[in-house]
Amino acid sequence: MILVIDANPFIAGFLRNSTSRQIILSEKILLYSPDWLIDEFERNEYELMERFLDSARFFETKKVLFKFVKIVPKQEYSKYMEEASKLIKHTKDVPYFALALSLNCPIWSDEKSFKQQSKVKVLSTEELVKLLKFS
């Protein structure tokens, strides 16, 4: 299954050994994200680093988890930006929708506002657990 991962489940998986991390590391899915994910992550990096016992563990976790997400440059989904901007209110979320439109796949997000449109399928973590038969 191909999915576009939103920043929220990625960061949830980054911060703790959780269901989100289990999904990120799963061989049952291929995760893609717009290059915007890196910007969002770096903007919060210092705050995220403070939640780790040591910086080496932080950087190792970052390295491992980013290996499981293919980062797609904006030029590969930019022609869908206008259409995506009509689907979602927050400008910061437009790249996720544009990439999902480009790849013709769902978005993994727990943002309730993402489901207020009907063009792109949005799967919550809970829905993915059931779909992928995780326990």
N, C-alpha and C positions, 0 to 999 in steps of 0.2 A: 504494500500500500504506500502510495506517495502522499505526503502531507507537507504543507507549509506550516512551520512552527512559529508561533507568536513569541514575543519576548517573555511574557509572563510564565508560561510553562517551562521555557528554557531556564529562566532564572530560578524557578521553583526547584527544578531538577539539579541546578547548580548548587543551591544552598544546602540541600540535605539529600540523604539517600531516601528517596521517596518514590511514589508511584510514577511521578513525572520522570525521574531519572531512569527508572526501569523501562519506561516507554522509549526514552531517548536512546538508550543502549540496546534496544530490541532489534533483532534481525528481521522482525516482521514488517518493518516500515523503513522507508527512505525519507529523510527529512531534508527540506530545503528552507531557506530563509533569505529574504532580501539582505543586501549588504547593510541595510539600515539596522539590523540586529546588532552588528558590531558597534555602531554608533551608540545605540541604546545601552549596550553592555558597558562600553567604556565610560559613558556618562555616569554610570552607577558603580564603576569598578572600585573606587576607594571605599564606599559604603559596604560593598559586597566583601571586600578583602578583610574588613574589620570583623566579619562574622566567622572567619577562619582562625584556627589556633596559631597557624604560622603561614607566612607568605609562600613557602615552597609548596605546601598542600593546596593553597589557592591556585597557583599557577599550573600545577599538575592537573587539578580538576578542570581548569579552563581548557588546557591542551587536549585532554581526553574528550570532553564533551563537544568541543568544537569539531573534533574529527568526525562526529556522527551527524553533523549538519553541513550540507553543501551550501555555501554562501554564494548567492547569485548576484552579479553586478547589475546595477540599475539599467544599463543599456540593454540588457536581455529582457526586461519586463517594462521598459519605459513607455512603449506604445499602448499599454493598458492602464497607465496612470490616470488618464482623464476619465475613463469608464469607472475605474475603482473609486475615484474621488466622489462619484455620484452615489456610491453604495454606503459610505461610512462617513460619520461626522468629523472624527478626529484626523487631522492631517497626518499625524505620526503613524496612523494605522493603514494609510493608503498603500504604501509599498507591499504590505502583506497581501492585500486584496489584489493588487496588480500582478504580483507573482502567482497567486493562486489562479487568476484568470489566464495568465500566460501558460501555466502548466496544466490547466484544466483539472485541478485537484482541490480537495478540501483544505481548510485551515484548522490547525489545532490551537484552540484558544478557550479560555474560560471567561472571556469578556462577554457579558450578556448582550451588550450593544452590537456585537458582531452578528448576532442572530436576528437582528431587526431588518434584515434584507433577505431576499430569496434567490439571488443570483449565484452566490458562492456558498457551498455547504460548509458549515462550521461544526466541528466536533469538540466537545468538552473532554477533559481528562476522564471524567466518569464514563462518558460514552465510548471513549477509546478503550478503556479497561474492559468493558463488556464486549466490544467488537473484537478485540484482540485476545479475549479470553484470559486476561491476567487475573491473578487472585490477590 
